[in-house]
Amino acid sequence: MLNTVFHVNVKNVFWTSFCLVYWFALSTSIASENYNKRCEISAHSYQSPSISGCIFSSDKLGQIKFKLNGKETTPEICFQNSALAPKDIKQLLAQLDGVADKVTAGNTGVLLVNDSSDIIEAKLSVPQLSMDAMLLPPIKKTANGVGTAMLDNGLIFELSIRKKANLRVSGDFGSIDFNGKCSSN
């Protein structure tokens, strides 16, 4: 049963995460069609949730790194305190190989933004994912210009817009970071 759980969760974690984010955002939010900024963004990193202290991440080139309690290490050492058997670790690594680039490497998109004094409304489009544009929920900005919104399903959107956009989408799948330059429409 452990193999099945990791097969479903790990092999599809990246793709499933994006599908869930898009579906929930489209079904639960309304954004203005009048945008005052256009940001050319790209996914530049993914970070997994902790598995017995082990966290793996992918950079914008699709390279995977493993950290145990904040220190870079090998996958075998990283997962040594988990309930995974050596064959399960090998299966996990095989499933991760080549999957990380589906989230980060080469995924560019457009973030259309209506940035007012206290609310940010945005629409995210990433053509490589072959999905419709995602409307983010209206995000209330804090004093430092960063806004955070949480959906009832636990997805968290953190967005800051200046000359550059920084967007983090987090949930039980981990977190995915996007960034890129913005221009006024």
N, C-alpha and C positions, 0 to 999 in steps of 0.2 A: 504494500500500500504506500510506503514511503516513496518508492520510485514513481508511482502514478502521480502523487501530489506534486513532486518536483517537476515531473514531465509537463504537467499542465501549467503550473505556476511559473516555472523558469523559462521554458521554451517560448511561451507566449506572453511573458510579462510585459515586454516592451510594446508589442503590437496591441495586445489587449488593453493596456493602459491608455494608449492613445484613443482607441475605439471608445472606451468608457468615458474619457474626458470629453470627446466630441459629442457623444450621444447625450450625456447629462447636461452639458453646457447648452446644446441646441434645444433641449426639451425644457430647460428651466430658466432661460434668461432672455431678456429683450434688450437690444442695444440700438441706439440711434443709427440711421443710415448716413447721417451727416458727420463725416470724420474730418478733423482738422490736422491730423498728422498721418504720415505713412512711414512705417519702419520696415526696412529690409532686414529680416532676422534669420538666424540659424540656430538650430539646436546644438549646443556646445558641450553638454555633459549630462550624464545620467548617474544617479547614485542609488544603490539598492537600500532597502531597510536592513537593519542588523540581523544577522543569523548567528546567534551565540557569540556576539562580539565581532563577527566578520562582516565587512562591508565591501562590496565590489562596485567599481565605478567605470564608466566609459567616457573617454574624452571625444573631442570633435573629429578625431581620426578613426574612432571606433576601437581604440586600444583599451583593453580591460586591465585594471589594476585591483589588487586585493589589499585590504588593510585590516589588521587585527588590533583592536584597541588603539587606533590612530597611527600605527606603524606599518609601513609597507612590508608585505611578506609574500610567500608563495601560497597558492590556493590550498595545498595540502596542509600547511601549517595553519592557515587562516581557519579552516574548517575542522581542525583537530578536536575542538571542544564541543562540536555539534554532534547530533545523533546520527550524522551521516557515516555510512560505511565507506571504505575506500572506493568500492565500485560505484557507489552513489555519487561520490565526488567526481569521479571520472565522467559519469553520465551528465552531471551538472555542467562540467567544463565543456563537454562536447556540445551540449545544447546552447551554451553561451557563445561558443565560437561562431562568429559571423552574424550573430543576432544583434549585437550592440550597435553595429553600423546602421541598422534599420531605424534607430532612434536618433543617433547623432551624426555620423559621417555623411556629409552631402545633403542633409535635410535643411533646405532653406525655405523661407516663406515670407509672407507679408502680414504685418500687424497694422491694421487700420485703427486709428485711435481718435476718440473725441475726448480731449483732455480739458476739462473745465477746472475751476478753482478748487472744487472739493470732490468731484466724482470723475472717474475714468471709465469710459465705455470703450470696448475694443472688439474687433473681429480678427481672428487668426486664420490664415490660410496657408497650408503646407502641401503643395501639389504632389510631392513624392508619396504622400500617404493616400492618394486617390480618394479623398473624402471631401465633403462639402466644408465650407468655411465654418469655423466654430465661433459662436458669439460668447464672449466671456460675460459673466454676471457683472452688473454695475459695481464698481469698486470704489469705496470711499477712501480718499487720501488722508494720511496722517500729516502732522506738522512738517515732517521731513520729506513729504512728497511721495512716499511709498504707500501703496494701497494693498489691502489684503481682503480677500473674500473667501468664505468657506461655504460650500454647498452642503445640503443635508446628507449627502452620501459620503462626506468626509474629504472630498477634493478641496484643496486649498490653492488659490491663485494669489501670487504676490507679484505686483507690477509696479515698476517705477518708469516714468517717462520724462526724459529731458532731451538732450541732443541724441541720446542713446536710449533704447528700450531694454529693460531687463525684466524677463518674465520667468517665474518659477511655478511649475505645476507639481503639486505634491499630493500623495495619497498613500494607501497601504502598499502600493507598488514601488515606492521610493520617491525620487524627485527628478524632474527633467528641467534643465535650465536652457533658456533661449536668450539671445541678445542680438543687437544690431543697431545701425544708425537710423535716425529719424529725420524726416524733412517735413516742412509744412505743406499742406495741400493748398 
